[in-house]
Amino acid sequence: MSPTLQTLIALGLVILAVAFFVVRWVKARKKPGCGGGCSCSGKKF
């Protein structure tokens, strides 16, 4: 395997890992619940 190919594969894996963690981080920041779009009262008592 050539060094150039190894570098490209490693770079691709790093990009995939970073994208995976960014997606998880963005999903974790969303507030749980429907946001009131399901015809529920959306209020906590």
N, C-alpha and C positions, 0 to 999 in steps of 0.2 A: 504494500500500500504506500502510495507516495505521501510525502509530508504535507503537500498541499491538500490532498483529499482528507487526510486526518484532521487538518486544521479546520476545514469546512464542516466536517462532521461534528467536531467538538463545538464549533461556533453555533451550529444548528441546535445541538443539545442544550447549550446554555440559553439560547433564545427561547426554546420551548419551556425550559424550567422557569425562566423569568416570567414568561407569559402566564404560565400556570399559577404562580404565586400572585401575580397582579390580579388575575381574575378572582382568585379566592379572597384577596384583600378587598376588592370592590364589592363582591357579594356580601361579605361580612359587614360592610358599612351600611347596607340597606336596612331600613327599619322593618321589623317583622310585621306581618299583617297585610290586609288587603288594601288599605288606604281609603276605605269607604266605598269602593266600587262594587260591592256585593250586596248592596241594599241593607247592610247591617247599620246599627246606630253609630258605630265607630266610637262610642263614648265609653269610658270606664267608670264604673260606679264605685 
